[in-house]
Amino acid sequence: MRLPRPLLPRLLALVRASLSAKLTLFYSALFAVAMGLILMGANAGISRYAEHMIRSEMTASAKVFDRVAAMRYAQLGDASTVLAADFGFRSAVATDDAPTIGSALESLRSRLNLDQAFFVGVDGAVVGYRGALSTNEADELLAALENGRTRGVLRIGARQFNAAASAVKAPVTIGWVVFGNELDAGEMARLAKLSSIDLAPRIVPAATLTAAQRSGNAIEQDVGGTRMLVQASPIASFRAGEPQMLLLQHSVTRALADYRPMLWLLLGCGIVGVGLAGAGSFLLARRITRPIIALKAAAKLAAKGDYTQVDVTTRDEIGALAASFNRMVDDIGARERQITHMALHDGLTGLANRVLLREYLGNALARDGTNRRQALFYLDLDQFKVVNDTLGHPTGDALLCDTARRLTDFAGDGFVARLGGDEFALVLFEDHRTFDRMAHELIRVVAEPCIVNGHRIVPGTSVGIAILGDDGSDPVMLARNADLALYRAKHDGRGGYRFFEAAMDAEARKRRQMELDLHDAIAEGQLSLMFQPLFDLAETRVSAFEALLRWNHPTRGLVSPVDFIPLAEDTGLIVPIGEWVIREACRTARNWPDDVRIAVNVSPVQFRNPGLSTVILQALSESGLPPQRLELEITESLFIDNPEATLASLHSLRALGVRVALDDFGTGYSSLSYLRAFPFDKIKIDRSFIIDLLNGGGSATAIIKSITTLAEALGMETTAEGVENSDQLDILREQGCSHIQGYYFSKPISNTEVHRMLHTSQDDFTRLRA
C-alpha cells in the first residue's frame, strides 16, 4: 500500500528528527534483514538439499532399474533356454513342425505370462510372434541373433520389449527361441513405483539425446518453464545401430513446492518477529531517549540562561552523561557569571567599568519620582605617568587600587567606576552637601598622602562634573559633557574642578573642527614659515633666524600658533608638523650665508619621538646644510618627567653636530645640575624677565646678570627674547647679554625679506652699537 504523498515527507521528517524513530527503524530493519537472510539461506539450502536428494535418488533408481532388468533378462533367458533344450521342441524345429512349435510357445507364454514367445529360424522364418512382423524387421532380428545379441531391448515397429533369446541346437544352431515382455506405459509405471520419488522412466534411442544427457550425469534443464533434473543411463539393445537409453526425469519445481509451506511459515514467523522487534526497539528507544529528551530541554533552558539540573536516575552511560551535563551547566554558569563580571568590571581594581557605568546612568535617567539630584564626576590622577615611569607599573597599579578604595569609601551608596588608565567616574546623590562641596572633599580625599610599595606619594586630581538630566539626557551625552568639564578643569590648572557649561561643548566642537582642518593643512600645504632674526651685539650683525610656523586657513585666514600648536601637541599632529618644519627650515637656510644659522623649536612631544634623530639626519642630508648651522631649541619642561632620558637624547643630538639651545630659561623648572650635565650652546632668557626690566625694580636686572654670568662661566651664549625698546637693550648690553631677539629690531619676516636683510650694510645696524 502506498502512503499518500503529503504523509510520506512527514514520516521521513519524523525519522530524521527523532532518535527514537531512528532506533526503532534501525533495529526493525536490522531484524528484517536478518530474517530475509535466513529465508534466503533456508530457500537456498532447501533447494540444494532437494536437488542433491533427487540426484541421489535418480542414481539409485537407475541402478535398481538395471538390476530389475537383469533379473527379468535372466528369467526370460532361463525360460527360453529350457524350451530350447527340450528334445521334443528341438525335434519339432528340426522337422519344421510349425504347429507343434507354435503350440509349445503359446503354452509356455501363457504359463509364464509373457507378452511375446516366438521362434526365429536360421532362414529368417518367425513362428509364434503375436502381431505383424515385417520382412525387414525379421531380417534385422536375425542379424542381431546371429551376432550374438541375446539380451536387451527389442524394438519391433512402434513397440519395445525386454527380450531374451536362447539358441536351439541339433547339434548346430537351427534357430532361436525369443521371450519378451512389452515395455508399455504399465511396465514403466511399475518401474517408477520402485523409486521413492516420482520418476517418469522412458526408453529412448540414444540418438535423440544430447551429449550432456548421454554422459550419464543428472543435469538440469528448463522444460516448459519447469525446472527438471534429467538423467539417462545406457541399457542393452538387440540392434547394434540403435543403442537405447533409460531416461529418468523429476521436476525440481514440484519438489520445491513441497517445501513452500515451510518457507511461508518462516516468512510469517519473520514478519511477526519484525513486528516484535519493532515494538521492543520502540520501547527500548523510548527508554534510552527519554533522558536525552530531558537533556535537550535542559540545554534549551541553559541557552536562555536558566541553568536547570537534570535528574540522574540511572548509573549507565546515560546517567553518566546526565551527571556530566549537570557539572557542565554548573561550570558554564560559574564561567558566565565570571565573564559577565569581567565584562562589566575592571580587572585591576574590581570597580565597575565604562560599560556598567553607561548601564547605570541609563537606569538612573529612566527612573522617575525622585527629588534627589545626581551628578556624574569625572576625575584622573595628576602626574600618574611620572609615577609609572619612575617607580614602575606595579607601584602605579597599587596607587590605582588605593585610589579606588578611597573613592569607594567616599561614594558611600553612590556608584564608582574606573574608565581606564588613571580615569575614574562617580555618580553621587546630592545630600546635605552641595555638589561643589562634594568636589572639594573629593579632591582632598584623593590628595591625601599615601605609602605605596614603600614609596610616599602625594597624588592630585582634577574633577569635571555633569548634572544628570540637566547636562545630558542619555549616558553618552552625560559622559561626554563630564569629560569636557574635566578637560577644562585641567586646562585651568590642576587640582580644581569645573561644572559642565554649554560653551564647553561649542569649544570642543570648534577644537574638533580645527583638528580636522589641521590634518588638511598638512596635506594641502597651508603651512608656511616666517623667520625672526637674532642679532649678535658684539658683531652688530644677524647671526641666526628663528623659524616660526604659520597657518593660513583658506576661510579663517591666519590662525594664531597659540591656538593650533597646543592642539597639535595634544593630538600628536605636532610630530609630522615638526618634521615638515625641520625639513623646510634646513632647505631654506641652505641658501643663506654660511655664518647665519637657523633655529627651530622642538616640541616636547616631538622630542620624545624616537625618530627625531633620523628626521634631522634626513633633513640635513637632503638640504646639504652643515649640522653646525642648525640650532634646536628645547624647553625646560622636558626635564620634569624623565631627566635621565632627556639628557641621553640631548647627547645623541649633539653627536649629530647640531647646536642645542635651552629656551624659556628661568621659568621655574631649571636646575643648575642640568646645565652642568649637558653643555648647551645657548641659553634663551624668557621674555617675562625682559618685560620686568623697566618696572620690576632691580630684581629682574640681578637675575639677568646672574644668568649671563653663569652662561659665560659655562661657555654658553645668551639670547634675550622679547626686546621691544632701546632701554631694555641698554640694560641687557650692560648686564652682558650677547644676543637679542624682538620687535625692537624686527618682527618675523618672509624668506624674501630675509635675503634683503642679509644684504643690508652694517651702517643700517648703528642703533645696535654701544
Secondary structure in CASP SS format (residue, H / E / C, confidence):
PFRMAT SS
TARGET T0000
AUTHOR 0000-0000-0000
METHOD secondary structure of the structure
MODEL  1
M C 1.00
R C 1.00
L C 1.00
P C 1.00
R C 1.00
P C 1.00
L H 1.00
L H 1.00
P H 1.00
R H 1.00
L H 1.00
L H 1.00
A H 1.00
L H 1.00
V H 1.00
R H 1.00
A H 1.00
S C 1.00
L H 1.00
S H 1.00
A H 1.00
K H 1.00
L H 1.00
T H 1.00
L H 1.00
F H 1.00
Y H 1.00
S H 1.00
A H 1.00
L H 1.00
F H 1.00
A H 1.00
V H 1.00
A H 1.00
M H 1.00
G H 1.00
L H 1.00
I H 1.00
L H 1.00
M H 1.00
G H 1.00
A H 1.00
N H 1.00
A H 1.00
G H 1.00
I H 1.00
S H 1.00
R H 1.00
Y H 1.00
A H 1.00
E H 1.00
H H 1.00
M H 1.00
I H 1.00
R H 1.00
S H 1.00
E H 1.00
M H 1.00
T H 1.00
A H 1.00
S H 1.00
A H 1.00
K H 1.00
V H 1.00
F H 1.00
D H 1.00
R H 1.00
V H 1.00
A H 1.00
A H 1.00
M H 1.00
R H 1.00
Y H 1.00
A H 1.00
Q H 1.00
L H 1.00
G H 1.00
D H 1.00
A H 1.00
S H 1.00
T H 1.00
V H 1.00
L H 1.00
A H 1.00
A H 1.00
D C 1.00
F H 1.00
G H 1.00
F H 1.00
R H 1.00
S H 1.00
A H 1.00
V H 1.00
A H 1.00
T C 1.00
D C 1.00
D C 1.00
A H 1.00
P H 1.00
T H 1.00
I H 1.00
G H 1.00
S H 1.00
A H 1.00
L H 1.00
E H 1.00
S H 1.00
L H 1.00
R H 1.00
S H 1.00
R H 1.00
L H 1.00
N C 1.00
L C 1.00
D C 1.00
Q E 1.00
A E 1.00
F E 1.00
F E 1.00
V E 1.00
G E 1.00
V C 1.00
D C 1.00
G C 1.00
A C 1.00
V E 1.00
V E 1.00
G C 1.00
Y C 1.00
R C 1.00
G C 1.00
A C 1.00
L C 1.00
S C 1.00
T H 1.00
N H 1.00
E H 1.00
A H 1.00
D H 1.00
E H 1.00
L H 1.00
L H 1.00
A H 1.00
A H 1.00
L H 1.00
E H 1.00
N C 1.00
G C 1.00
R C 1.00
T C 1.00
R E 1.00
G E 1.00
V E 1.00
L E 1.00
R E 1.00
I E 1.00
G C 1.00
A C 1.00
R E 1.00
Q E 1.00
F E 1.00
N E 1.00
A E 1.00
A E 1.00
A E 1.00
S E 1.00
A E 1.00
V E 1.00
K E 1.00
A C 1.00
P C 1.00
V C 1.00
T E 1.00
I E 1.00
G E 1.00
W E 1.00
V E 1.00
V E 1.00
F E 1.00
G E 1.00
N E 1.00
E E 1.00
L C 1.00
D C 1.00
A H 1.00
G H 1.00
E H 1.00
M H 1.00
A H 1.00
R H 1.00
L H 1.00
A H 1.00
K H 1.00
L C 1.00
S C 1.00
S C 1.00
I C 1.00
D C 1.00
L C 1.00
A C 1.00
P C 1.00
R E 1.00
I E 1.00
V E 1.00
P E 1.00
A H 1.00
A H 1.00
T H 1.00
L C 1.00
T C 1.00
A H 1.00
A H 1.00
Q H 1.00
R H 1.00
S C 1.00
G C 1.00
N C 1.00
A C 1.00
I E 1.00
E E 1.00
Q E 1.00
D E 1.00
V E 1.00
G C 1.00
G C 1.00
T E 1.00
R E 1.00
M E 1.00
L E 1.00
V E 1.00
Q E 1.00
A E 1.00
S E 1.00
P E 1.00
I E 1.00
A C 1.00
S E 1.00
F C 1.00
R C 1.00
A C 1.00
G C 1.00
E C 1.00
P C 1.00
Q E 1.00
M E 1.00
L E 1.00
L E 1.00
L E 1.00
Q E 1.00
H E 1.00
S E 1.00
V H 1.00
T H 1.00
R H 1.00
A H 1.00
L H 1.00
A H 1.00
D C 1.00
Y C 1.00
R H 1.00
P H 1.00
M H 1.00
L H 1.00
W H 1.00
L H 1.00
L H 1.00
L H 1.00
G H 1.00
C H 1.00
G H 1.00
I H 1.00
V H 1.00
G H 1.00
V H 1.00
G H 1.00
L H 1.00
A H 1.00
G H 1.00
A H 1.00
G H 1.00
S H 1.00
F H 1.00
L H 1.00
L H 1.00
A H 1.00
R H 1.00
R H 1.00
I H 1.00
T H 1.00
R H 1.00
P H 1.00
I H 1.00
I H 1.00
A H 1.00
L H 1.00
K H 1.00
A H 1.00
A H 1.00
A H 1.00
K H 1.00
L H 1.00
A H 1.00
A H 1.00
K C 1.00
G C 1.00
D C 1.00
Y C 1.00
T C 1.00
Q C 1.00
V C 1.00
D C 1.00
V C 1.00
T C 1.00
T C 1.00
R C 1.00
D C 1.00
E H 1.00
I H 1.00
G H 1.00
A H 1.00
L H 1.00
A H 1.00
A H 1.00
S H 1.00
F H 1.00
N H 1.00
R H 1.00
M H 1.00
V H 1.00
D H 1.00
D H 1.00
I H 1.00
G H 1.00
A H 1.00
R H 1.00
E H 1.00
R H 1.00
Q H 1.00
I H 1.00
T H 1.00
H H 1.00
M H 1.00
A H 1.00
L H 1.00
H E 1.00
D C 1.00
G C 1.00
L C 1.00
T C 1.00
G C 1.00
L C 1.00
A E 1.00
N C 1.00
R H 1.00
V H 1.00
L H 1.00
L H 1.00
R H 1.00
E H 1.00
Y H 1.00
L H 1.00
G H 1.00
N H 1.00
A H 1.00
L H 1.00
A H 1.00
R C 1.00
D C 1.00
G C 1.00
T C 1.00
N C 1.00
R C 1.00
R C 1.00
Q E 1.00
A E 1.00
L E 1.00
F E 1.00
Y E 1.00
L E 1.00
D E 1.00
L E 1.00
D C 1.00
Q C 1.00
F H 1.00
K H 1.00
V H 1.00
V H 1.00
N H 1.00
D H 1.00
T H 1.00
L H 1.00
G C 1.00
H H 1.00
P H 1.00
T H 1.00
G H 1.00
D H 1.00
A H 1.00
L H 1.00
L H 1.00
C H 1.00
D H 1.00
T H 1.00
A H 1.00
R H 1.00
R H 1.00
L H 1.00
T H 1.00
D H 1.00
F H 1.00
A H 1.00
G C 1.00
D C 1.00
G C 1.00
F E 1.00
V E 1.00
A E 1.00
R E 1.00
L E 1.00
G E 1.00
G C 1.00
D C 1.00
E E 1.00
F E 1.00
A E 1.00
L E 1.00
V E 1.00
L E 1.00
F E 1.00
E C 1.00
D C 1.00
H C 1.00
R C 1.00
T C 1.00
F H 1.00
D H 1.00
R H 1.00
M H 1.00
A H 1.00
H H 1.00
E H 1.00
L H 1.00
I H 1.00
R H 1.00
V H 1.00
V H 1.00
A C 1.00
E C 1.00
P C 1.00
C E 1.00
I E 1.00
V E 1.00
N C 1.00
G C 1.00
H E 1.00
R E 1.00
I E 1.00
V C 1.00
P C 1.00
G C 1.00
T E 1.00
S E 1.00
V E 1.00
G E 1.00
I E 1.00
A E 1.00
I E 1.00
L C 1.00
G C 1.00
D C 1.00
D C 1.00
G C 1.00
S C 1.00
D C 1.00
P H 1.00
V H 1.00
M H 1.00
L H 1.00
A H 1.00
R H 1.00
N H 1.00
A H 1.00
D H 1.00
L H 1.00
A H 1.00
L H 1.00
Y H 1.00
R H 1.00
A H 1.00
K H 1.00
H H 1.00
D H 1.00
G C 1.00
R C 1.00
G C 1.00
G C 1.00
Y E 1.00
R E 1.00
F E 1.00
F C 1.00
E C 1.00
A H 1.00
A H 1.00
M H 1.00
D H 1.00
A H 1.00
E H 1.00
A H 1.00
R H 1.00
K H 1.00
R H 1.00
R H 1.00
Q H 1.00
M H 1.00
E H 1.00
L H 1.00
D H 1.00
L H 1.00
H H 1.00
D H 1.00
A H 1.00
I H 1.00
A H 1.00
E H 1.00
G C 1.00
Q C 1.00
L E 1.00
S E 1.00
L E 1.00
M E 1.00
F E 1.00
Q E 1.00
P E 1.00
L E 1.00
F E 1.00
D E 1.00
L C 1.00
A C 1.00
E C 1.00
T C 1.00
R E 1.00
V E 1.00
S E 1.00
A E 1.00
F E 1.00
E E 1.00
A E 1.00
L E 1.00
L E 1.00
R E 1.00
W E 1.00
N E 1.00
H E 1.00
P C 1.00
T C 1.00
R C 1.00
G E 1.00
L E 1.00
V E 1.00
S C 1.00
P H 1.00
V H 1.00
D H 1.00
F H 1.00
I H 1.00
P H 1.00
L H 1.00
A H 1.00
E H 1.00
D H 1.00
T H 1.00
G C 1.00
L C 1.00
I H 1.00
V H 1.00
P H 1.00
I H 1.00
G H 1.00
E H 1.00
W H 1.00
V H 1.00
I H 1.00
R H 1.00
E H 1.00
A H 1.00
C H 1.00
R H 1.00
T H 1.00
A H 1.00
R C 1.00
N C 1.00
W C 1.00
P C 1.00
D C 1.00
D C 1.00
V C 1.00
R E 1.00
I E 1.00
A E 1.00
V E 1.00
N E 1.00
V C 1.00
S C 1.00
P H 1.00
V H 1.00
Q H 1.00
F H 1.00
R C 1.00
N C 1.00
P C 1.00
G C 1.00
L H 1.00
S H 1.00
T H 1.00
V H 1.00
I H 1.00
L H 1.00
Q H 1.00
A H 1.00
L H 1.00
S H 1.00
E H 1.00
S H 1.00
G C 1.00
L C 1.00
P C 1.00
P H 1.00
Q H 1.00
R H 1.00
L E 1.00
E E 1.00
L E 1.00
E E 1.00
I E 1.00
T E 1.00
E C 1.00
S C 1.00
L H 1.00
F H 1.00
I H 1.00
D H 1.00
N C 1.00
P H 1.00
E H 1.00
A H 1.00
T H 1.00
L H 1.00
A H 1.00
S H 1.00
L H 1.00
H H 1.00
S H 1.00
L H 1.00
R H 1.00
A H 1.00
L C 1.00
G C 1.00
V C 1.00
R E 1.00
V E 1.00
A E 1.00
L E 1.00
D E 1.00
D E 1.00
F E 1.00
G C 1.00
T C 1.00
G C 1.00
Y C 1.00
S C 1.00
S C 1.00
L H 1.00
S H 1.00
Y H 1.00
L H 1.00
R H 1.00
A H 1.00
F C 1.00
P C 1.00
F C 1.00
D C 1.00
K E 1.00
I E 1.00
K E 1.00
I E 1.00
D C 1.00
R H 1.00
S H 1.00
F H 1.00
I H 1.00
I H 1.00
D C 1.00
L C 1.00
L C 1.00
N C 1.00
G C 1.00
G C 1.00
G C 1.00
S H 1.00
A H 1.00
T H 1.00
A H 1.00
I H 1.00
I H 1.00
K H 1.00
S H 1.00
I H 1.00
T H 1.00
T H 1.00
L H 1.00
A H 1.00
E H 1.00
A H 1.00
L H 1.00
G C 1.00
M C 1.00
E E 1.00
T E 1.00
T E 1.00
A E 1.00
E E 1.00
G C 1.00
V C 1.00
E C 1.00
N C 1.00
S H 1.00
D H 1.00
Q H 1.00
L H 1.00
D H 1.00
I H 1.00
L H 1.00
R H 1.00
E H 1.00
Q C 1.00
G C 1.00
C C 1.00
S C 1.00
H E 1.00
I E 1.00
Q E 1.00
G C 1.00
Y C 1.00
Y C 1.00
F C 1.00
S C 1.00
K C 1.00
P C 1.00
I E 1.00
S C 1.00
N H 1.00
T H 1.00
E H 1.00
V H 1.00
H H 1.00
R H 1.00
M H 1.00
L H 1.00
H C 1.00
T C 1.00
S C 1.00
Q H 1.00
D H 1.00
D H 1.00
F H 1.00
T H 1.00
R H 1.00
L H 1.00
R C 1.00
A C 1.00
END
